[in-house]
Amino acid sequence: MSDAGDLLEETAEELFEEAPCGYLTTALDGTILRVNRTFETLTGHDRTHLVGQRTFQQLLSAGGRIYHETHFAPLLRMQGEVREIALEVVRADGSRVPVLVNAALRADDEGRPRVVRTTVFDARDRRRYERELVAARKREHQIAQDLQRSLLAGAAPEAPGLTIEVAYRPAVEGLEVGGDWYDAFWLDPPRTIGLVVGDVVGRGLEAAATMGQLRSAVRALASTGLAPGELLHALDRYARRHEVGQMATVVYADLDLESGRLRYACAGHPPPLLLEAGEPARYLPEGRSLPLDALAAPTARAGAVASLPPGAVLLLYTDGLIERSDRPLQAGMERLRAEVERHRADVPATLPSVLVNALTAEAKNADDVCLLAVGRTA
Amino acid sequence: MNAAARHNVVVHGPPDAPPMLFAHGFGCDQNMWRLVWPAFADDFRIVLFDHAGAGGAERSAYDPERHAALDGYADDVLAICAELELRGITFVGHSVSAMIGVLAAAREPERFARLVLVGPSPRYLDDDGYVGGFTQADIEELLESLEDNYLGWSSAMAPAIMGVPDRPELGEELTNSFCRADPEIQARFARATFLSDNRADLGRVRTPSLVLQCSSDVIAPQAVGEYVAARMPDSRYVLLEATGHCPNLSAPEETIAAIREFVAG
């Protein structure tokens, strides 16, 4: 105790000079008025080259100087203090030290700010670690994006009289990819095709992986010749058994290109919209059931039959197209139908992107949006 | 949604007075003007707003494509002017908003009576004999600084910032909130700002203009302010004693006096 007691008898001067952080006092314009020894060591500058000679900003990297002027200084003025600002100090030998900076305005007796007190912490390790974290997050985002892109790629079936057009717009907001997907494939070439649009819960790598599993499962089940309601029932059991895609929503349809017979089923998914030549656009309201793995035990799922005559277009989409936080879902569906009517003369190739633009113009970035338009030419 | 709501427009002063429109620069929001606008609130209809992606602007106001260039921001200014039916405007723009004002006044000169350009720079990069003060590498460094400083933008803060009302406890700790911004948007705004070149636009503005230049401003050096004043057909140049880039915060009295003298004729 007595040894420590001796050491505690430090003078204020020693406390200042040997503090375990760089310490400086500057005028309001940044001119350095006083520094401690730790700051000298950190910067490699002798105080005689600093005091009255330089501003704090001048010791920063050029990018840091801009940051100082556009963020640090205004914040200091408005808040009276700033904390944990990451900057880089350029040392006397030209090398750089990442630092964390706290600063506080010191006012005179009348409350007018006079000087700035600044502490500077060596943050080499921390900055390296933070940058690693940021890089890791970006990498994960990139992987998820690549995965999503690879799952969404692949050639759609091509046949005379058939058009398949897609608009896919990932949410701009946030760093993570969403879980919307679409698929179109041959079931029985050249006569029947399968069509899928789905939306899994969550975002990021996990959502992309889930979507990949469900997409493969749908393709595998479809190849066995199941009708849409049966297929969704089987997919439901798959989701449950393998604990993948709980509460995902899917619309699945198969289309006979010769007869135009369309069989479809929706698991918790918004209804397909049918646009026939000379008819008002209408939703296909049947074949509905709950999202995947929503009930304790899978039950049979409804399917329905409709017809896609020549000249007609079928729209399958995810809820990002119609859902908005500031209006009921019904209003969003009405809006989609109105936009489809308004753009019914558009060529099929541009219709999906035109619709997505029209419907998301007011509320960008909110959610992923996926729209698949399948047409039979007249 | 209308432009006023999108841009968090705040109006003070007599409604029938001539309008004075304040535009903040890169970095913070309309709070940058809080020491200046009250001095004009008796004689002007004060209009404050936040640029898309800044302060209290609606999230959906930001469009990565449109706001990749300063023209997109000028569009927003003109949209606010049109919606509020502003005429005979005294436009006061700080930093990059000085050039946004130049673009807006060049496009719709009939709306603007005067421009006050605080720390303007038509080109931040050195360019073939022109000295803007920065190099491309400096701007890359700035982007790094932005990335290292997610001010008030941890994921815990994001909901409060984005206006999700179900976490009121976050509302109290909005440290650094004046400069809060989505880091992605902030980086894009930095590019739009510091890589812009509006030198050719200066000559298109006939509106009487005041260039307010700070002493030792590293963002917009004196030579740049002089360049701006020399190339604008009807401009006055005032060198402030204030140092740094934000005289609206560091020397509000001097800034107010200079603007007052200019608007008095």
Interface residues (C-beta under 8 A of the other chain):
Chain A: L28 D29 G30 Q57 S61 A62 G63 G64 R65 I66 Y67 E69 T70 H71 A73 P74 L75 R77 M78 Q79 V82 R83 I85 A86 L87 E88 P98 R127 E130 R131 V134 V172 E173 E362 A363 K364 N365 A366
Chain B: M1 G25 F26 G27 C28 N31 M32 R34 R59 S60 D63 P64 S95 F134 T135 A137 D138 I139 E140 E141 L142 L143 E144 S145 L146 E147 D148 N149 L151 T175 N176 F178 C179 F194 S216 D217 V218 I219 T243 G244 H245 C246 L249 S250
